[in-house]
Amino acid sequence: MTKNVGFLLALVIPGTVAGIAAGAAADIFPKRLQILTSNVLRAAVCIAFVGRGDGVLGYFAVAMVLATLKQFASSAEGAILPAIV
């Protein structure tokens, strides 16, 4: 039960905190570059984790990094959407 709560916090807290910075970054930096960079970094983190397999603490670290990078990608995707449609 404790690991489930810890995993949930590892997903929610970094994403919430990074959301503020991600929104500002989406307004300042080129949106396509931000989306591309975030997705490439997320893929690199996943590949590195599969190669190492650090156990439970590794799961938490990967979850935190992926939640943070997801905020940057989704903020830029939301900001670029009006230009596409």
N, C-alpha and C positions, 0 to 999 in steps of 0.2 A: 504494500500500500504506500509506503513512504517513497519508494522509487517512482511510483506513478505520479505522485504529487510533485516530486522533484523534476521529473521529465516535463510535466505540464508547465511548471514555473520556468524551466529552461527554454521552453518555446514561447511563452507569453511575455515575460519581462524584457528580454532583449529586443523582441519585435516591437514592443510598445515604446521603449526608450529610443530605439533607432528610427522609429516612424517620424519623429520630429525632425531629425537630421536628414532623413531620406526625402521628406517633403521639401525641405529647403534646397537640398542638392538637385532635386528634379526641376526646381525653378532656375538654378544657377548654371548647371552643367548641361551639355547636350544630352538629350533624353535617349537617343538611340545608343550612344556610347555607354550611358549608364546602364541601360538594359543589357547590352552585350557584355559589359564587364561583370555585372552582377551574376548573370547566368553562367559565364565562363568560370568565375570563381566558385560558384555553387557546384559546378561539375567537378572542378579540381578538388574541392573539399571531399566530395563523395568518393572520388577515385582514390584519394590519399587514405581515406578511412577504410575502404575495402582492402587496400594494400597492407594496412597496418593492423586493423582490428584490435583496438585498444581496450575493449571491454566496456563496462558500464560507464566509467568516467569519460571514455571516448564518445559514447552515445550522447551524453549530456553536452559535451563540448561541441560535437558536430551539430546537435540540435540548436544550440545557441547561435552558432555561426550561420547556419542555414536560415534560421528565423530572422537574423539581422539582415542578411543579404536579400532575403525575400522582400523585406520592406523597401529596399532600394529599387529592386526591379519593379515591384507593383506600383510604387509611387510614380516612377517614370512612365510606366505603361498607362496609368490613369491620366497623367498629364499630356501624353502624346495622342491619346485617343481622339480628341476633337480635331486634331490636324489630319487624322486619317479618314474620318467619316465626313 
